[in-house]
Amino acid sequence: MIRLSNVSHSYDDEPTFGDVSLSVEPGEVVGIIGPSGVGKTTLLRILALFLRPTAGTVELDGRDVWAVDESERLALRRRIGMVFQEASLFDATVARNVEYGLRVRQSWGERLTDQLWSILGSNGTPDAVTEALDIVGLNEKVGQEAHALSGGEAQRVSFARALAYDPTYLLLDEPTSDLDPRNTALIEEAISEARDRDIGVVVATHDMHQAERVADRVGVLLGNGFSEVGPTERIFTDPTDERTRKFISGELVY
């Protein structure tokens, strides 16, 4: 599993959150909800091993990721995929965008072989790319240029790119922000498919109804840390912390 223990983070001595503990197992979906500015994106960046916390430990399969050398930490980081709030695609086809994650994880020899096959005109779309695009419902767009996609389609391509290299954990930062209902539903279906593939998924979202639909457990990030983390149904129907109850009921909590 990936585990945060008593994690705190500050930017320029300004605390973001403190004493945060969370574990994520393969094959479960954990939702992170809370008001804007409490540090949901920062928490995801710590889980992604992009950002070292100010205090506390981050473990992946029992290894303290900030106690190992850089090469081992890179190997651990490559087991984690992240989809950001806004899709960031290359000026290339959908297939080439989804292939990107596979290519950067190849050895130099594998990259050279692929380039030679490309020159010879003998390579097709890798099975992993086709499968990932099928999960997000975009196989018919495989040869289309990314700049011609709608916003919702671009976000689904970003999701497929993260799925293609078969991560152990997938982190989603507001994955359906400003998307229409159809694209939202397709991404939520893809989240369920990732869970079925034994991928551990963390979804940070402002949409509490989305967290209620897709998550097995929910963490409520308020003020200086989690007010509580627990099974989704209990969090939304019988929270144990008064701050959680107020947030769920729509009261402003900071």
N, C-alpha and C positions, 0 to 999 in steps of 0.2 A: 504494500500500500504506500501511498504518499501521505506523510504526516507532518503537520505543523505543531510545534509545542511551544507555548508561551511566546509567540512571535509578536514583536513590536516593530513599528517602522515610523521614522520621522524624516521630513524633508527640511533641511536647513534648520534643524532644532525645533521644527514645528511638528508636534506629534500628529500622526494620521490615525493610528489605532495602537492598542497595547494588549498584551497578554491574550493573544488569539491562539486557540488550539483547534485543530480540525484534522480529521483523517478521511481519506477517500479510497475506497476499495475498487478494484477492477469490477466492471459489471454493475455499477450503481450510478445514479444521477443525483448529484447534490446541487441544490439551488441556493444561491446567495442573494438575499434581498436586503434592502435598506435604502434610506434616502440618499439623494445626491451628495457627494462630497465626503462620505464616510470611509471611502477607501476600497470599494469593491474591485476596481481595476488594479489598484496597487496589490491587493491580495492575490489576484490572478497572476500578476507579474512575478510575485514571489513564488507561487506554486509552479510557474513555468520555468523557474530558475534563471529568469532574466535579471532579477533584482535581489540583492542580498539584504535580508532584514537587518534592522538596527540591532535587534536582540532576539534571542530564541533560536530554535533549531528547525531545520527542514530535513526530513529523512525520506529517502526513496528506497523501499525494500530494506529498511534497517540501516542504510548508510547515510551518514550526515553529509549532505551534498556540498557543504561549504568547508568540510574538513578533508576532502579528497583533492587530488591534483586536477589541474585544468582539463587534461585529456579525459580523465574519468568523468568529470562533471559534464563535459561535452557529450559523452556517450549517454549519460543519464538524461541530459536535456533533449536528446534526439528521440527519446521515448515519449515526449510530451508534445502535443500539437495545440496551437492556439488560434482561434478565430476572433479577429478584432471587430469592433462595432461597425467600422466602415471598411468595405471590401477594398483591398489594394491589389490590383491585378496588373500584370505586365501587358505591354502592347504586343500581344501575340494571340494565338488561337486559344480556345478553351482547353483543348487537350494539352498544349504546351504549358499553360498555367498550372494545370493539375499535376503534370509531370514534374514540376519544379522541385517539390519536396522529395521526390524519389531521386532526382538527379544529384541534389546536393548531399545526399546520403550515400552516393556511390563512391567506390574507390576510383582512383585515376584510371586504372585499367578498364573498369566497367564503362566509364564515361567515354574513353577512347573507342572502345568496341561499338558503343551506341552511335558515336559520330561516324565511324566507318560504315556501319549499316545504313545510316541516314544518307551518306554520300552515294552509296550503291543503290539507294532507293528501295531497300528490302525490309525496312522496319515498319511496323504498324503501331497502333495505339496499345500501350501496355495493358495487360488485363486488369491491373490494379486501378488504372485510370478509368477504364470502361466501367468497372464495378462501382467505383466511387461516384461517378457521374450518374449511374443508374440509381444509386441510393437517393440522390437529391433530385432525381427526375429530369436530368439534362443531357441524356445520351444523344438526343437529336441535335444538340448544339456543339458537338465535339469539335467540328471544324470551323465553327464561327469565330470571328475576331471578338476579343473580349470587349472592345470599345462599343460594340453594337448591342451589348446586353442591357437589360433593364437593371435597376438597382437591386431588386430582389433576386434576379438571376445571378448577378455578380456575387452577391453574398452566398448563394448556394454553391457557386464555383469555389469560393474561399473555403467553404465547409468541405467540399469534395477534395480540395488540395490537402487539407489536414487529414482527411480519412485515408488518402491513397497510400501513405506510407505506414499504415496500420499502427498508430500510436497506442501506448498502454493507457495514456490519459489524454483527454481532450478538454480544453478550457475555452469557454465561449463567453465573450464580453458583449452583453446586450445584442445577441445574434439576430434578433428580429426587430430592432429599433426602426421605426418608421416604415416597416414593410406592410404590404397589403395582407389580408387574411389568407389568401391562397399560398403565398410564399411563406408566411408564418407557419401555416399548417404543414407544409412540406419540410421545413427545417425541424419542426417538432417531431415529425415522423422520422427524420434522419437521426435525431437524438435518440429516439427509441431503438432504432436499428443499431446505433453505436453501442448502446447498453447490451443489446442482444449479442453483440460480437465481443462481449466481455471487456469493453473499454470503459474506464472510469471517466465520467463526464462531470464537469463543474460548470454551471450556468449562472453567471451574474446577470440579474435582470431587474428592471424597474417594474416589470409586469408581474404582479403577485399572482394573477390568475394563471400565467404561464408556469410559474414555479409550482403552483398547485397541480397543474396538469402533468408536468413532465418529471418532477423530482421525486426521488424516494425519501430523501431527507432534505431539510431546509435549515440554513443558518441565517439568523436575523442580525445583521451588522448595524449596530446603533451606537452613536457616541464614540466611546473609546474602544469598542470591541463587540463581540457577539453577546446579545442578551440571552440567547439560547440557540442550541442546535438540536434538532430532533426529527422524528418521523413527520412527514409532510402533513398527514391528516391531523395529528395532535397539535402541531404548530398552528394550524389554521382554525381548529375548532376548540382546543383546550390548552392554550399556552400557559406555561407555569410562571412566566415573568410578566409583571404588569406593563413594562415598557413594550414588550412584544404585543400584548393585547391592544395597547393604544395605537401602535403602528399599524397592526392588521386592521383595526377599525377605522383608520383614516386620520387619526390625530397626528399633528406634527410632533416628531420626536427628533431631537438632535443629540 
